[in-house]
Amino acid sequence: YRVRVRANAQVNDRTKVTYGISTNSISFADNSTASNSDDNNIYTDLANVDYNFGGNNWDLLVGRYEYDMGNGHGYGFLYGDTFDGAQLQYHNDKFAATAGYGKFKEGSMATDTDGVKTGYGELDGFFGGGRAAGSSVGVYYNNIMPEGDSDNFDVWGAYGSLNLGKWNLLANYENYSDLKENSNGSTDDAEVWIGKLKYGAANFATPKSWDAWVEYLNADDAFADSEGNFVGSTLSWRNGNLLNNVKSWGVGVDYTFAKNAQFQVMQSFASSAKDGNNDPGEETRAQFVFVF
């Protein structure tokens, strides 16, 4: 289980302050006493000021916020978690341009004391319903700056999200410069391909609403830690070696069984390693989510 609490303060018509605390994901099977478990530590995962100006078309976000690589419109494969930094965005109903700088705070990219840093930018276009509800396409770039002697590396990505009635089709591609090591010692760009088709929309405010989806992931063998986990703290429901050096399918269903209460289930299948013979095991995940 995990618990998150958020507090939002509308200071004035242009300024909002957000503060959030969270626990880690905690297992009921933990053999330590509940009061002494390290996993029970509560930490601050949000602490930021959001300021709108220029006719509400400009937005400045400063502090600790959730940074989703791809600006929340793509799959969020490499990173989607707590981030310390600053972000400036211009947006209207047809277009958005975003630039930011800061450091990752979770996952493999935050193992050093100071955190791995990145500068990022994104361009998004919206159509068929506007920025909030329509289809969108976008491109994004990150220059990631590891600690120590490691060289910086570039990430280029592109996505398209198409809404057709109750259907949504998402396609996402990412390229990582010179991070794929070949058997002869040379390096190539590592690539990730993702496709996801969803029908319906499970809405927390609408009981009995639901959606079902199927996805496909193709990720090169690169930049994994000692446990085989992909660099960063991904937004994907997948874990471990189902994110790296893998071709894999997944299916899922989300169902709102009561207002503000949802059941979600996900299953991987037909997963295989791209290089080598050690195919990953499949993952089954089921969870209840309550919002209040």
Residue pairs with C-beta under 8 A, 6 or more apart in sequence:
1 25
1 26
1 28
2 22
2 23
2 24
2 25
2 26
3 22
3 23
4 20
4 21
4 22
4 23
4 45
5 20
5 21
5 22
6 18
6 19
6 20
6 46
7 18
7 19
7 20
8 16
8 17
8 18
9 16
9 17
9 18
9 19
10 16
11 17
14 51
14 52
14 53
14 56
15 49
15 50
15 51
15 52
16 49
16 50
17 48
17 49
17 50
18 46
18 47
18 48
18 50
18 65
19 44
19 46
19 47
20 44
20 45
20 46
20 47
21 42
21 43
21 44
21 45
22 42
22 43
22 45
23 39
23 40
23 41
23 42
23 43
24 39
24 41
25 39
26 37
26 39
26 40
27 39
30 37
30 39
32 38
34 40
44 64
45 64
45 66
45 82
46 64
46 65
46 66
46 82
47 63
47 64
48 61
48 62
48 63
48 64
48 65
49 61
49 62
49 63
50 59
50 60
50 61
51 59
51 60
51 61
51 62
52 58
52 59
53 60
54 90
57 90
57 91
57 92
58 88
58 89
58 90
59 88
59 89
59 90
59 91
60 86
60 87
60 88
61 86
61 87
61 88
61 89
61 100
62 85
62 86
62 87
63 84
64 82
64 83
64 84
64 105
65 82
65 83
65 85
65 87
66 80
66 81
66 82
66 83
67 79
67 80
67 81
67 83
67 85
67 87
67 100
67 102
67 104
67 120
68 74
68 76
68 79
68 80
68 235
69 76
69 77
69 78
69 79
69 80
69 120
69 140
69 142
69 155
69 157
69 232
70 76
70 77
70 122
70 138
70 140
70 157
70 159
70 172
71 96
71 98
71 122
71 124
71 138
71 140
73 124
73 136
73 138
73 159
73 161
74 138
74 140
74 157
74 159
74 161
74 170
74 172
75 159
75 170
75 172
75 194
75 196
75 235
75 236
76 234
76 235
76 236
77 172
77 174
77 192
77 194
77 219
77 230
77 234
77 235
77 236
77 243
78 155
78 174
78 192
78 230
78 231
78 232
78 234
79 104
79 107
79 109
79 232
79 233
79 234
79 235
80 233
80 234
80 235
81 104
81 105
81 106
81 107
81 232
81 233
81 235
82 105
82 106
82 233
83 102
83 103
83 104
83 105
84 102
84 103
84 105
84 115
85 100
85 101
85 102
85 103
86 100
86 101
86 102
87 98
87 99
87 100
87 102
88 98
88 99
88 100
89 96
89 97
89 98
89 99
90 96
90 97
91 97
91 131
92 131
93 126
93 130
93 131
94 125
94 126
94 127
94 130
94 131
95 123
95 124
95 125
95 126
96 122
96 123
96 124
96 126
96 131
97 121
97 122
97 123
97 124
98 120
98 121
98 122
98 123
98 124
99 119
99 120
99 121
100 119
100 120
100 121
101 117
101 118
101 119
101 120
102 117
102 118
103 110
103 114
103 115
103 116
103 117
103 118
104 110
104 115
104 116
104 117
104 118
104 232
104 233
105 115
106 233
107 229
107 231
107 232
107 233
107 234
108 225
108 229
108 230
108 231
108 232
108 233
109 115
109 116
109 144
109 146
109 231
109 232
109 233
110 116
110 233
112 147
112 148
114 147
115 147
116 144
116 145
116 146
116 147
117 144
117 145
118 142
118 143
118 144
118 145
119 142
119 143
119 145
120 140
120 141
120 142
120 143
121 140
121 141
122 138
122 139
122 140
122 141
123 138
123 139
123 140
124 136
124 137
124 138
125 136
125 137
125 138
126 134
126 135
126 136
127 134
127 135
127 136
128 134
128 135
128 163
129 135
129 163
133 163
134 163
135 160
135 161
135 162
135 163
136 159
136 160
136 161
137 158
137 159
137 160
137 161
138 158
138 159
139 156
139 157
139 158
140 156
140 157
140 158
141 154
141 155
141 156
141 157
142 154
142 155
143 152
143 153
143 154
143 155
144 152
144 153
144 154
144 155
145 152
146 152
146 153
153 176
153 177
153 178
153 179
154 176
154 177
155 174
155 175
155 176
155 177
156 174
156 175
157 172
157 173
157 174
157 175
158 172
158 173
159 170
159 171
159 172
159 173
160 169
160 170
160 171
161 168
161 169
161 170
162 168
162 169
162 170
166 199
166 200
166 201
167 197
167 198
167 199
168 197
168 198
169 195
169 196
169 197
169 198
170 194
170 195
170 196
170 197
170 198
171 194
171 195
172 192
172 193
172 194
172 195
173 191
173 192
173 193
173 194
174 191
174 192
175 189
175 190
175 191
176 189
176 190
176 191
176 192
176 222
176 223
177 189
178 187
178 188
178 189
179 187
179 189
179 190
179 222
179 223
180 187
180 188
180 189
180 190
180 191
180 220
180 221
180 222
181 187
181 222
182 188
190 220
190 221
190 222
190 223
191 218
191 219
191 220
192 217
192 218
192 219
192 220
193 216
193 217
193 218
193 219
194 215
194 216
194 217
194 218
195 215
195 216
196 213
196 214
196 215
196 216
197 213
197 214
197 215
198 211
198 212
198 213
199 211
199 212
199 213
200 209
200 210
200 211
200 212
201 209
201 211
202 209
202 210
202 211
202 254
202 255
202 256
202 262
203 209
203 256
204 256
204 259
204 260
204 261
204 262
204 291
205 259
205 260
206 256
206 259
207 256
207 257
207 258
207 259
208 255
208 256
208 257
209 255
209 256
210 253
210 254
210 255
210 256
211 253
211 254
212 251
212 252
212 253
212 254
213 251
213 252
213 253
214 249
214 250
214 251
215 249
215 250
215 251
216 248
216 249
216 250
217 236
217 238
217 242
217 243
217 246
217 247
217 248
217 249
217 250
218 246
218 247
218 274
219 230
219 243
219 244
219 245
219 246
219 274
220 245
220 274
221 244
221 245
221 274
221 275
221 276
222 244
222 245
223 230
223 231
223 244
224 230
224 231
224 241
224 244
224 245
225 231
227 240
228 240
228 241
228 244
228 245
229 239
229 240
229 241
229 243
229 244
230 243
230 244
234 243
236 243
237 250
237 252
237 266
237 285
238 248
238 250
238 268
238 283
239 283
240 280
241 273
241 280
242 248
242 268
242 271
242 280
242 283
245 273
245 274
245 275
245 276
246 271
246 272
246 273
246 274
246 280
247 270
247 271
247 272
247 274
248 268
248 269
248 270
248 271
248 272
248 280
249 268
249 269
249 270
249 271
250 266
250 267
250 268
250 269
251 266
251 267
251 269
252 264
252 265
252 266
252 267
253 264
253 265
254 262
254 263
254 264
255 262
255 263
255 264
256 262
257 263
260 290
260 291
260 292
261 288
261 289
261 290
262 288
262 289
262 290
263 286
263 287
263 288
263 289
264 285
264 286
264 287
264 288
264 289
265 284
265 285
265 286
265 287
266 283
266 284
266 285
266 286
267 282
267 283
267 284
267 285
268 282
268 283
268 284
269 282
271 279
271 280
271 281
271 282
272 279
272 280
273 279
273 280
